[in-house]
Amino acid sequence: MTRQPLQLAVIIGSVRQGRFGPTVANWFAGQADERDDLTVDVIDLATVALPMTLPAFGAPPVPEAVLALRNLTPRLSAADAFVVVTPEYNHSFPAALKNVIDWHHQQWHAKPVGFVSYGGISGGLRAVEALRLVFAELHAVTVRETVSFHDAWRQFDADGSPLSPDGCNRAADSLLDQLTWWAHALRDAKATAPYLG
């Protein structure tokens, strides 16, 4: 049976100046692009100008938020699956990432989320564990397999390629295998019966 390719949104979670996130995200997006069953959309939160102040319940967002959401929300809605590329800030994940998550709700429902993390000695894994709780509240399914880069700045060459690609490429394949299984299962289920989140 031929299936329609899945739409994968790869979200770059850091907006810090001098960030390393695009290096990691571009490598991972390249791994995903090699698969015939995926169409990849890289969403860089540094280009999303959402205000940090959310509107009151039932109130319309301010005009600058409307402009940002007009570009971002349809891309999140179209995604069948997500991979969040995140560093670890103070044992957790970046505020800009939480802000984008909080501006949306149904866009995450009944979709799988995978994680690629990077950082120092912990490789960003504490950020991933914190994100699992957040996405559970949003009715998303987080997959077990992750890709993690410890001392990430020493793991890539000047062109953005991993210095030791075998291990991280295998980890990316395992993550993508789990993510696509869940994405197909959930997409098929929603085609049969709408998700009642």
Secondary structure, DSSP 8 states (H G I E B T S, - for coil): -----EEEEEEE----TT-SHHHHHHHHHHHHHT-TTEEEEEEEGGG----SS---TT----HHHHHHHHHHHHHHHH-SEEEEEEE-BTTB--HHHHHHHHT-SGGGTT-EEEEEEEESTTTTHHHHHHHHHHHHHTT-EEEEEEEEEETGGGSB-TTS-BSSHHHHHHHHHHHHHHHHHHHHHHHHHHHHS----
